[in-house]
Amino acid sequence: MGRRPRAAVLAVLLTVVAACALAAGCGGDEDLTEGLSPEEILESSREAAAQVATYHAHVTLTLELAASGSAPPEGILGRFVGQPVTIVADGPVRRPLAEGGSAFSFDLDIQLGGFDVQGTLTKVNDAVYLSVLGADFQLDLPAEQARAVELPPEPARFIAEPQEVGREEIDGVPTVHLEGEIATEAVLDYALDLFAKAPNLLGGRSVPEGAELEELRASVIDAVQESRAGVWIATGDLLPRRAAAHLVLAGSLGALLPGVDGLTLDADAEIDGFDEDVEIEAPANPIPFDPQLFSGFLG
């Protein structure tokens, strides 16, 4: 009889060990990138990230636009020309495959020309909202266009010709650091697909088609002057923990951004909170967004 308690304890211990083994090696100590080329690591990371239901992102964007001398852009684009705008966004994202459907909510800090504007950008399924200056606004995006606004946690999709440059920890998580060029065509395809599905993001202008579209694609690709991208992929689960990019375009981008004759973009994203439960709710009583309310700021 004295052996039975010890046998029960041993059975429990074996059960725990087995559960740990099924959970990717008791905390993800196994290096799933071992023996893989940089291209294979990226492909495996894309496949792993595509299955993620929720995540949390902290993104910093710095953008500077250059205007053509003959036709400077009007409205909000005119405010961006010649000086950097920095946007810091932080918040959870829920993807379409998650229970409750597609949603995100980002706290925003926007710095432009001495102005510092804080607010929240929220999407819940069929609508996008902006909360700023103490008011909640619903953006002018029909339901089918709002549904098209997605933020996949797959930066590996947008990196070409990767090389491994090191191994380091991100918040205690072992990662492999890959660097390469921005996959310009993949980024362009993503942007054009988004703008085609949600033309209101371009002020209602439609994306060109046929020969005009091919000319646009060629002009953007030819305008690339500098292109660098990096991603830090966790070796235990192949999910991205950080991504960074630097892009310089020089040349007319009038088909998409009238009056813009080049841009510089720097981006850095930290990603965590994969598949955690998140609560994202739409504002209770939003009012229609009217750009005229911000005419003093937007110019």
Secondary structure, DSSP 8 states (H G I E B T S, - for coil): -THHHHHHHHHHHHHHHHHHHHTHHHHH-S-TTTT--HHHHHHHHHHHHTT--EEEEEEEEEEEEEE-SSS---HHHHHHBTS-EEEEEEEEEE-TTSTT-SEEEEEEEEEETTEEEEEEEEEETTEEEEEETTEEEE-S--HHHHHH----S-GGGGEEEEEEEEEEEETTEEEEEEEEEE-HHHHHHHHHHHHHH-GGGGTT-----HHHHHHHHHHHHHTEEEEEEEEEEETTT--EEEEEEEEEEES--TTTSTTEEEEEEEEEEEEE-TT--------SS-EE--GGGGHHHH-
